[in-house]
């Protein structure tokens, strides 16, 4: 079956009886980009970097990028903004005024990336928990044993994630924190260690996570949905991240290949940040491409294909029909500019096939992890979930929604990062473009690179 070529793109939210989210108006977005800073005699209004504007103490004249560059979020029943359409927006001014927000300082400006912990021999079974169950990837146990086939995709390398974050948070040093090496060990509760304590097959157990200075207790359990043999407790891992935070760190993010859970009722959790504590933990487990079918992930309509108009209509007609609703005749506006950033992204993505080889699937996996890592670190910068545009800082309720979201920061959240990092918008874009070109055989990275080039070209045309 031929791939969808996404013949038209939608940039606004579908109107329906159940969907009560409304994208903030252009005026509200302009207000969100305005920042009042105190001076000796009067207040001066400044605008986000990279936006055409004129100083005006009344209402700043801000020229917003068109929807064909920054569309509204794609929302269908079951998505985060479908369930919580009134989530409060965070303007740049509110971000600046946030008392608990951490400032980048001369002595505290480094972002650290912690690689996945090793596994000691005494808890070797824990190493196998990083592999999805044969049932979850649609393969019978007998077939898996008979073929003895290796995993099709390889875990993302921490060095590649680090390189992406160096570009995404351009202006700040991003370094690997691999000493002391973290290692999972048996948890000594005062009684002899037995294999059953780390089997995690029936009830919640504990393992230790050694930091070199101490061993921290980490709860573990079998996954509720059978996806993995064991899961680790996210909050215990965040406590570990706090305990190893270097004195010169602005933020720290820990990568794990193990599946995570936060609350007892959670099936799983892909990551979380304690923004005030400047730490984040993410898991690569659920982004494994072999799980896409089970998690209803549509690779063909992952970003930027998520803005495909016929696809959005199908999503709404199917979901809403089951809810006995109707979709308004009002269609999202479609792109008519062949040189727009979103059209450039879709064109670049369409030139590449869907991933099938081990190498292609591994890069697909890498892209998903890069997106989540940049999102969770955004919370360490004090950035809340975005409701202004489709944006990497959007909240997400499930995997099929996660892949529909873009890798870029919207104008409001980009302004916050540029202010925190003290860097130039176009320099940051160029750093990201270098990374995307390195991985140009991947549909998402190729699309992101084309989107960035269109943005840079548009800015050059304005400057000329």
N, C-alpha and C positions, 0 to 999 in steps of 0.2 A: 504494500500500500504506500503510495507516494506521501512524502512529508507535507504537512500544512505549510504553505508559503506566507501565511498571515497577511492576506490580501489587503486588509485595512486594520488600522490601529485605533483603539479607543483610549481617550485621555480623561474622561470624566466618569463619575460614578453612576452606575445604572440605578434608575429610580424604581422602587418597588414598594409594595405595601408593608413589607417587613423590615426593609433596610432603612433605618432612621438616621444613620450617619450622614452628615452633610459636610462636604469639604469647606473649610474656612474660606470666606470671600477674599477677593484680591485685596480689598482694603484691610482686612484683618491680617493677612499675610504681610502686607507692607508695614503695618503697625508692629507685627512680631519681629520684624527686622530692624526696627528703630531702637536706638539705645541712647538714653540720656545719661551723660556723665557730668558730675559736679565740677565746676571750676571756681575761681575765687569770687567772681561777681555774678555769674549767670550759668545756666545749664546749656550745654552744647549738645546738639543731636548729631550722632554719627550713624553711619549706615554700614551694613555688612560689606566686607571686602569683596571686590570683584563685581559689584553691582553698579550700574550707571545711576548717578544721583546728583542732586544739587542740595547744598546746605540750606535749610529752611526751618526756622525755629517753630513754625506752625505745624505743617504737615509735610514731611520730606517727600521729595519727588523721586520715587524709586521705580526703576523699570524692571519688572519681573521677567524672568525668562518665560518663553511661551510654554503652554501645556505639552507641546510636542517635544520638549526637552525634559520637563518635570511634570509627568502626568499625576492625576489623582490616584490614590491606592485602588487596586483591584480588590473588591470585597464581595464575597459570596456567603450564603448561610453557613455558619460554622466557624467563620473567621473571627479574629480577635475584635476588630471594630464592629463586626455584626453583633457580637454579644455585649460590647461595651462602647456604643457609639458616642457617648458623651464624655469619653476620657478627656481630661483637661489638657489643653495645649500648653506648651512651655515656650514662651517667647525668648528672644535673646536677652531682653532686659530682665526677665524673671531668672534666667540662668545666671546672669551677671550678679544679681542681687541675692542669690541663694547662699545663705550663711554657711551651710554645711559643705558647700562645694570646695574641693581641693584646688588650690592654686599651683600652677607650675612655678617652681622657684629655681634659683641658680643651683642650690644644693640638692634639690629633689625634682629631677626632670627626666629620669631614665625609665623607660618601659621595659620590664623584664618578662621573658617568655620561658616558662619552665617545661622541659620535656616530660613525656609520660614516665612514671616511675618504673624502675625495674622490679623484678619479682624474685624473691629468694627461693632457694630449693625447698625449704620447709613448707612453703605455700604454693608450690608449683602449679597446683590446680587452678589458681587464680589467673595464671597466664592464659588459660583456655577460655576464660570468660570474655575475652575481646573478640571472639569469633561468634557470629550470629548462628543461631540454631538452624539445623537443616530444614526444620519445619517452617521457620520464618522466611527462608529464601525459596520455598517451594520445592525442596528436594527431599525425598524420603531418606531416612537414616540408612536403609539398606543400600540405596543407590550411592550415597555419599561414601559408605565404607567400601563398596565394590569398586568405584572409580578412583577413590583416594585422590580426588582432584584438588589442587590448591585453590585458595581464594582467588577469584578473578581479578579483583582490584586490590592494590597495595595500600596500606595505611598512609595517609599524608605524612610527609616528612616535616618535622618541626622546623627545620632550616628553611623550608619553602614558605611555611606560614609566617615565620619571622620576617622573611624578606618582603612579603606582602604588607605586613604591618609597618615595616620601615617606610614603605611608600605611602600607605594610608594615613599614617600619623607623621608625615614628613615634617621635619623641623625639630623633632625630639629623637634622641638616641633610643633605639630598640635593640636590646641585647639578649643573648641566651644566658639563662641562669642554670647551669648544669652542675654546679658544685656548691654544697654537697649533693651527691646524687640521691634522689629519693628512691626508696625501695619498700615494697610491700613485704611484711614479715608476719610471723605468727604473733597473735596478741596473747601476752602472758597475763592471764587473769589469776595467777596464784596456784593453778593446778596444771598437771602435765598436759602438754599440747597433743591433741589427737587429730587425725585426719578429718573427723566429723566436724570439728570446729571451723574448718574452712571449706567444707563441701558446699554449704549454703543451699542445700537441696530441700529442706523442709521448713526450717524456721530461721528467723533473723539471727545472724552470728556476727562476729567481729574479726577483723584483721588489724594488724598494726601497720602504720606507715612511718618508716624511719626517716628522719630529716638529718641524721648525722649527730644531732644534739639530743634528740628525744624521739620516742615512738608515740605516735598519736593514734588513738583508737578510732577505727572507721567501721561503721555499721555496714553490713552487707546482707543481701537477701536474694532469692531467686526472682527473676523478673515476672511481673504479674501476667504479662501477655505471652510469655514463653519465648520472647525474642532472643534472650541470652540466658546462659546458665546462672549467672550471678550479676548483681548490680551493687554499686557502691553509693553510700549516702553523700549527697552533694554538700550538705551543711558541714559535715565533718571534714571534707576536703577543703572547703573554704576556710575553716579554722586553721588547717594546715598551711594554706597559702598566707594567712595573716602571720603565722609564726615564723615564716622564712622571708618575710618582706625586708629587703635590704634598706639601709638607712638612706641611701641616695635614690630610692625608687619613687617615681611618681605613681606608677601602677604596676601590677604584676598579674599575669594571666597564666594559669596552669592548664596544660593539655593532657587529656586522658583518652586512651582507646577503650576504656571500660564504659559500659552503660551506667547511667546515673539515675537516682531517684531523689526527690526532695521530701515529700510527705508520704505517709504510708499508703494513701489512696492513689498516688501517682503511678501511672504505667511507666513513665520515664521522664527525664528532663535533660535537655541538650546542653544547658549551661545556665549560669547565674552569676551576677556580680553583686558584691557588697560595695556599692559605689563610695560610701563614706569611708570605708576601710581600704579602698583602692586595690581591691583584689577581685579576680574573676576566675571561674573554672568552667571549662567547656569539654564536652565529650564528642569524639568523632564517630561514636558507635552507630547512631541512628541515621547518619548521613551516608552510610554504606550503600552503594548503588544496588546491590543485590536485594535490598529491602524495599526498593521502590514500589514493586507491585503490591506488596502487603500494605504499605503505607499510602497507597493511592497517589503516588507522585507521578505527575505527567511531565516527563523529561522534555517532550516536544514543545510543551507550552510553559516551560520554566522561563524566567526572565531572559530576554525581553519578549519572548513569545507569549507571555502572560497577558500582554496588552492587545492580543489579537481579537478583533471585534467578533467574528463568528464564534470563536471559542468562548468568549465571555457570554454571548447570547445563549450558547449551549449550556454553560454552567448554570446560568440563572433559570433557563426554561426547565431544565431537569430538576434542579433542587426546589424551585419554587412551585412546580407542578405538584410535587409530592406534598408540599405544605399547603396546597389548594390556594395558591396565590397567583397573581398575574404580574407580569412585568409591564411597566409603562411603555407606551409607544415611543416615548422620548429616548432616542438612542444616544449613547456617548458620542461626542464629536470625533470624527476620524481625521487622520493625518492626510493633508494634501500637499505637504512640503517634502519633496523627495530628498532635500538636503538637511532635514531636521535631524537632531541627535538621536531620537528614538528610531527613526527610519533607517539611519545609518547602522544602528545597533542590530536591528532586525535583519537588514541586508547581509551584514557580516555573519550573523548566526546562521542564516539560511544557506550560506555557501558551504557549510560543513555538515557532515553526516551525523546522525545520532551515534553516541559512543558505544562501541561494541568490544573493542580490544581491551586487554588488561591495562595498557598505557592510557588509552582514552578514558576508561572508567576511573582510573586512579586520579587523573587530572580533574575529572568531574567532581570526585570526592574532595579533592584539595580545594576547589572553588567554594564548595558549600561550607567547609570548615573555615576558610578565610573570611567569609561573610559573617559567620557567627562570632568569630574572634573579634572582628572589628566592631560588631554590635555591642558585645559585652564590655569591651574596653571603653566604648562610648559612655556607658553608665559610670565608669570610673572617672570620666571627665565631668560628671554631673549632668549628663544629657538624658532627659526622660524619653519615653516612647513618643514617636512622632505621629501626629494626626494631620499635618499640613499637606503632605504629598505622599506618593509612593517613595519610600526612603529606607535605607538600611536600618534606621532606628525605629521602624515600625515594630509594634508588638506582634507576636505570632502565636496562634493557638494550636497549630499542628503542622506536620511536615509538608503536606500538600500546599499549605499557605506559605510556608517558609521559602520554598523554591520559586514562588511567584514574585517575591520581593527583589528589588534591585540591589546592586552592590554599592551604589553611590549615596552620598549624603545630599539631602535636599538643601535649598538655599539657606533655610533657617538654621539647620544643624551644622552645615558647613561653616557658617559664620561663627558658631561657637568654637569649633575645632580650630579655625584659623586664629581666633583670638587667643585661645589657650596655647597654641604652638608657636605663635608669632611668626608664621610662615606666609608665603604668598600663594594665592589660589592657583595660579597657572603653574608655578613651580611644583606644587603638590600634584596637580594633574599630570605633569610631565613625568614625575617619578612613578606614578601609577601606570602611565602608558608604557614605560620601559618594562615593567613587570608583565603587563598584559601581552606585549609583543613576544616576550619570552615564552609564553604559554598560548600562542596564537592558534594552535590547533584545537583548542577547546572552545566550544560554542559560547560559553558565558564570558570567558576572558577576551575572546575575539570581539564579542559584542560590546563589552565594557570599553575596550580600546577604541573601537570605532565611535562610540558615544563620546569619549573624551576628546578624540580628534575633532569631531564636529563642534564640540564646545569651544575648543581652542581656536578653530578656524573662524567661528562666529565672532569671538572676541577680537581676533586680529582684524576682521572686517570692520568692526565698530571702531577700533583704535585708528584704523587707516582713514 
